[in-house]
Amino acid sequence: MSKRQAKKVFGLIGRNVDYSWSPLIHNTAFETIGLPCVYTIFNIAGPELVGDALRGCRALGISGFSVTIPYKKTVVPFLDELSPEAKAIGAVNTIVNENGRLSGHNTDIAGFAAPLMPWADRIRGKRVCIFGNGGAALAAVEAFRVFFRPSSVLLFVRDLNKADEMLEGYDHRNLVTPCRTGDLDLPLGEQQLQECSVIVNATPIGTVGRMDAVASIVPSGRELFHRGQIIYDMVYNPLETRLLADAHAAGADTVSGIEMLIAQAARAFFIWTGREMPIDTVRTVLMREIELAGAVCRR
């Protein structure tokens, strides 16, 4: 590679996402393989600026983006085409710029499913539940439908109107039963949660740097989890959130969002470069950096 060769630029579109490990993941992969690429963060202050950002992407020749909360749906109208997965849920987490033509993909669906595969038999035909009303939650719904075929998906939201907005245009909404998070204070809501084989947090609650960083999606001090359940937190910083700590204490199996982060990133990396991500190297570097940052909550 010529020292004067310009690097391809990739980045993360989000809001207040300086905490993200995505730059470390992708830059480690680029450097390990020897690709002339660099990955950075683009914080966008509000949804009204997303269109300007993507027009700037075309003009500057930025090669691609990851997209995170809260813009996975916001970017869709500004793209030229969508992959089948992105079209199915109307949400995008990966953008490719090919000579000014922007295509949207969704690697969250397969990325979400990857760490659950060892428990597929425990999920198939059982009820599962998801907390959240955004693109990440809908990706989890689609992943359950495609890979695991549960009997039903309970969708816990604060506002049922938000659930309707999320499911608008989704062809398989009959699989989903919206519930209010307030119902968890009632015996029926508590029973519904206890009967779920998998409980998923698809909200940013519990993320380092937020006002609710030490909070959980469910009330602490209640016996809502039990052995045999799988508790999956899409939050990946810290590795063990309050939700996962409570679930672990109850004897449930737990999945950290770092597993989904790596799996979906590997798929995005392949879409951008046509190369397989060196996952073992990436995982080693990432875990060492997280340890150094003190992000691991030790039991």
C-alpha positions as CSV (number, residue, x, y, z in Angstrom):
1,M,0.0,0.0,0.0
2,S,1.3,3.4,-0.9
3,K,1.9,5.7,2.0
4,R,0.0,8.4,0.0
5,Q,-3.0,6.2,-0.6
6,A,-6.1,7.8,0.8
7,K,-7.9,5.8,3.4
8,K,-11.6,4.8,3.1
9,V,-13.6,6.4,5.9
10,F,-16.4,4.6,7.8
11,G,-18.2,5.7,10.9
12,L,-21.0,5.4,13.4
13,I,-24.1,7.6,13.1
14,G,-25.7,8.2,16.5
15,R,-26.4,10.7,19.2
16,N,-24.0,11.0,22.2
17,V,-22.3,7.7,21.3
18,D,-18.7,8.6,22.3
19,Y,-18.9,5.5,24.6
20,S,-19.1,3.2,21.6
21,W,-16.6,0.3,21.1
22,S,-17.3,0.2,17.4
23,P,-14.3,2.3,16.4
24,L,-12.0,-0.1,18.3
25,I,-13.7,-3.2,16.7
26,H,-13.5,-2.0,13.1
27,N,-10.1,-0.3,13.3
28,T,-8.6,-3.4,14.9
29,A,-10.0,-5.5,12.1
30,F,-8.8,-3.1,9.4
31,E,-5.3,-3.0,10.9
32,T,-5.1,-6.7,11.4
33,I,-6.0,-7.4,7.7
34,G,-4.0,-4.4,6.4
35,L,-6.9,-2.6,4.8
36,P,-6.5,1.2,4.1
37,C,-9.6,2.1,6.1
38,V,-10.5,4.1,9.2
39,Y,-13.6,4.1,11.4
40,T,-14.7,7.0,13.6
41,I,-17.8,8.5,15.3
42,F,-20.3,11.0,13.9
43,N,-22.6,12.4,16.6
44,I,-25.7,13.9,15.1
45,A,-27.5,16.3,17.4
46,G,-31.1,15.6,16.2
47,P,-33.1,13.8,13.6
48,E,-33.6,16.9,11.5
49,L,-29.9,16.8,10.7
50,V,-29.7,13.2,9.5
51,G,-30.6,14.1,5.9
52,D,-27.9,16.7,5.8
53,A,-25.4,14.1,7.2
54,L,-26.2,11.6,4.5
55,R,-26.0,14.2,1.7
56,G,-22.6,15.1,3.1
57,C,-21.7,11.4,3.0
58,R,-22.4,11.4,-0.8
59,A,-20.5,14.6,-1.4
60,L,-17.4,13.6,0.7
61,G,-17.3,10.0,-0.5
62,I,-17.5,8.5,3.0
63,S,-17.6,4.8,2.3
64,G,-20.2,3.6,4.8
65,F,-21.8,4.0,8.2
66,S,-23.1,2.0,11.1
67,V,-26.3,3.4,12.5
68,T,-27.4,3.2,16.1
69,I,-30.1,4.6,18.5
70,P,-32.1,6.7,17.7
71,Y,-31.6,6.9,13.9
72,K,-32.1,3.4,12.6
73,K,-35.5,4.3,11.2
74,T,-34.7,8.0,10.6
75,V,-32.1,7.2,7.9
76,V,-34.4,5.1,5.7
77,P,-36.1,7.8,3.6
78,F,-32.7,9.2,2.6
79,L,-31.4,5.9,1.2
80,D,-31.6,4.7,-2.4
81,E,-32.3,1.0,-1.7
82,L,-32.8,-1.4,1.2
83,S,-31.7,-5.0,1.6
84,P,-34.5,-7.5,2.2
85,E,-33.8,-7.7,5.9
86,A,-33.8,-3.9,6.3
87,K,-37.0,-3.7,4.2
88,A,-38.7,-6.3,6.4
89,I,-38.5,-4.1,9.5
90,G,-38.0,-0.6,8.0
91,A,-34.8,-0.1,10.0
92,V,-31.1,0.2,9.0
93,N,-28.0,-0.3,11.0
94,T,-25.4,-0.5,8.1
95,I,-25.1,1.9,5.1
96,V,-22.9,1.4,2.0
97,N,-22.0,4.3,-0.3
98,E,-21.2,3.0,-3.8
99,N,-20.3,6.0,-6.0
100,G,-23.0,8.2,-4.3
101,R,-25.7,5.5,-4.2
102,L,-26.6,4.7,-0.6
103,S,-27.9,1.2,0.3
104,G,-29.2,0.2,3.7
105,H,-28.8,-3.1,5.4
106,N,-29.7,-4.6,8.7
107,T,-27.1,-6.9,10.4
108,D,-28.8,-6.6,13.8
109,I,-31.2,-9.4,12.9
110,A,-28.6,-12.1,12.4
111,G,-26.3,-10.5,14.9
112,F,-29.0,-10.6,17.6
113,A,-29.7,-14.3,16.8
114,A,-26.1,-15.5,16.9
115,P,-25.5,-15.8,20.6
116,L,-28.9,-17.4,21.2
117,M,-28.3,-20.3,18.8
118,P,-27.1,-22.7,21.5
119,W,-30.5,-22.4,23.2
120,A,-32.6,-22.6,20.1
121,D,-34.5,-25.7,21.4
122,R,-35.4,-23.9,24.6
123,I,-36.9,-21.0,22.7
124,R,-38.8,-22.6,19.9
125,G,-42.5,-22.7,20.6
126,K,-42.2,-20.7,23.8
127,R,-43.2,-17.2,24.7
128,V,-40.5,-14.5,24.7
129,C,-40.5,-10.8,25.6
130,I,-38.8,-7.6,24.5
131,F,-38.5,-4.2,26.2
132,G,-38.3,-1.4,23.7
133,N,-40.1,0.3,20.8
134,G,-37.3,1.2,18.3
135,G,-35.4,-0.4,15.4
136,A,-33.4,-2.6,17.7
137,A,-36.6,-4.1,19.3
138,L,-38.1,-4.8,15.9
139,A,-34.8,-6.4,14.7
140,A,-35.1,-8.7,17.8
141,V,-38.8,-9.5,16.8
142,E,-37.7,-10.5,13.3
143,A,-34.8,-12.5,14.6
144,F,-37.0,-14.5,16.8
145,R,-39.5,-15.1,14.0
146,V,-36.9,-16.1,11.4
147,F,-34.5,-18.2,13.6
148,F,-36.4,-19.4,16.6
149,R,-40.2,-19.4,15.9
150,P,-41.5,-18.6,19.4
151,S,-45.2,-19.0,20.2
152,S,-45.5,-15.3,20.8
153,V,-43.5,-12.1,21.5
154,L,-44.6,-9.8,24.3
155,L,-43.5,-6.3,23.6
156,F,-43.2,-4.2,26.8
157,V,-43.5,-0.4,26.2
158,R,-44.4,2.6,28.3
159,D,-46.8,3.9,25.7
160,L,-48.9,1.5,23.6
161,N,-49.1,4.1,20.8
162,K,-45.3,3.7,20.5
163,A,-45.7,0.0,19.9
164,D,-48.3,0.7,17.2
165,E,-45.8,3.1,15.5
166,M,-43.0,0.5,15.7
167,L,-45.2,-2.3,14.2
168,E,-46.7,-0.1,11.5
169,G,-46.1,-1.8,8.1
170,Y,-44.6,-4.9,9.7
171,D,-46.0,-8.0,8.0
172,H,-45.9,-10.3,11.0
173,R,-47.3,-8.0,13.7
174,N,-49.8,-10.8,14.7
175,L,-46.8,-12.5,16.4
176,V,-46.5,-9.5,18.8
177,T,-48.6,-8.6,21.8
178,P,-47.9,-5.1,23.1
179,C,-48.0,-4.7,26.9
180,R,-47.5,-1.7,29.1
181,T,-44.4,-1.8,31.4
182,G,-46.7,-0.6,34.1
183,D,-48.4,-4.0,34.0
184,L,-45.3,-5.5,35.7
185,D,-46.7,-4.0,38.9
186,L,-49.7,-6.3,38.6
187,P,-49.8,-10.0,39.3
188,L,-50.7,-10.8,35.7
189,G,-47.8,-8.8,34.3
190,E,-45.4,-10.4,36.7
191,Q,-46.6,-13.9,35.7
192,Q,-46.3,-13.1,32.0
193,L,-42.6,-12.1,32.5
194,Q,-41.8,-15.2,34.6
195,E,-43.3,-17.4,31.9
196,C,-41.1,-16.1,29.1
197,S,-38.2,-18.2,28.0
198,V,-36.2,-15.1,26.9
199,I,-36.3,-11.6,28.2
200,V,-34.6,-8.9,26.0
201,N,-33.7,-5.3,26.8
202,A,-33.7,-3.4,23.5
203,T,-33.6,0.0,25.2
204,P,-30.5,2.0,26.1
205,I,-31.4,1.8,29.8
206,G,-28.3,0.8,31.8
207,T,-25.8,2.3,29.4
208,V,-22.7,4.0,30.9
209,G,-23.0,7.7,30.7
210,R,-26.8,7.9,30.9
211,M,-28.8,9.2,33.8
212,D,-30.3,5.7,34.2
213,A,-26.9,4.0,33.9
214,V,-27.4,1.9,37.1
215,A,-31.1,1.3,36.4
216,S,-32.9,-1.8,35.0
217,I,-35.8,-2.3,32.7
218,V,-37.6,-4.2,35.5
219,P,-38.0,-3.3,39.2
220,S,-35.1,-4.5,41.3
221,G,-35.8,-6.6,44.4
222,R,-38.6,-8.6,42.7
223,E,-38.3,-12.3,41.9
224,L,-39.0,-11.9,38.2
225,F,-36.2,-14.1,36.9
226,H,-35.5,-17.7,37.5
227,R,-33.2,-20.6,36.5
228,G,-34.0,-21.8,32.9
229,Q,-34.6,-18.3,31.6
230,I,-32.3,-16.4,29.2
231,I,-31.9,-12.7,29.9
232,Y,-30.4,-10.8,27.0
233,D,-29.3,-7.1,27.3
234,M,-28.5,-5.3,24.1
235,V,-26.6,-2.7,26.2
236,Y,-22.9,-3.5,25.9
237,N,-21.2,-0.9,28.0
238,P,-20.9,-2.1,30.8
239,L,-20.6,-5.8,30.0
240,E,-22.7,-6.6,33.1
241,T,-25.6,-4.2,33.5
242,R,-27.9,-4.1,36.5
243,L,-30.3,-6.2,34.6
244,L,-27.8,-9.0,33.9
245,A,-26.4,-8.8,37.5
246,D,-30.0,-9.4,38.9
247,A,-30.6,-12.2,36.4
248,H,-27.3,-13.9,37.2
249,A,-28.1,-13.7,40.9
250,A,-31.4,-15.5,40.2
251,G,-29.7,-18.3,38.3
252,A,-30.8,-17.3,34.8
253,D,-28.6,-17.6,31.8
254,T,-27.3,-14.2,30.5
255,V,-26.2,-12.7,27.3
256,S,-24.3,-9.4,27.2
257,G,-24.9,-7.0,24.3
258,I,-21.2,-7.3,23.5
259,E,-22.0,-10.6,21.8
260,M,-24.5,-9.0,19.5
261,L,-22.2,-6.0,18.9
262,I,-19.4,-8.2,17.6
263,A,-21.7,-10.5,15.6
264,Q,-23.5,-7.6,13.8
265,A,-20.2,-5.7,13.3
266,A,-18.6,-8.8,11.6
267,R,-21.5,-8.9,9.1
268,A,-21.3,-5.2,8.5
269,F,-17.5,-5.5,8.0
270,F,-18.1,-8.2,5.3
271,I,-20.7,-6.0,3.5
272,W,-18.2,-3.1,3.4
273,T,-15.1,-5.0,2.5
274,G,-16.0,-8.5,1.2
275,R,-13.6,-9.8,3.8
276,E,-14.2,-11.8,7.0
277,M,-13.6,-10.0,10.2
278,P,-10.7,-11.5,12.3
279,I,-13.2,-12.1,15.2
280,D,-10.7,-13.8,17.6
281,T,-8.3,-10.9,17.4
282,V,-11.1,-8.3,17.7
283,R,-12.5,-10.0,20.7
284,T,-9.2,-10.3,22.5
285,V,-8.4,-6.6,21.9
286,L,-11.9,-5.5,22.8
287,M,-12.1,-7.4,26.1
288,R,-8.6,-6.2,27.1
289,E,-9.7,-2.6,26.5
290,I,-12.9,-3.0,28.4
291,E,-11.0,-4.4,31.3
292,L,-8.6,-1.5,31.3
293,A,-11.5,0.9,31.1
294,G,-13.0,-0.7,34.2
295,A,-16.3,-1.4,32.4
296,V,-16.5,-4.9,33.7
297,C,-18.7,-5.2,36.9
298,R,-16.9,-7.9,38.9
299,R,-19.0,-10.2,40.9
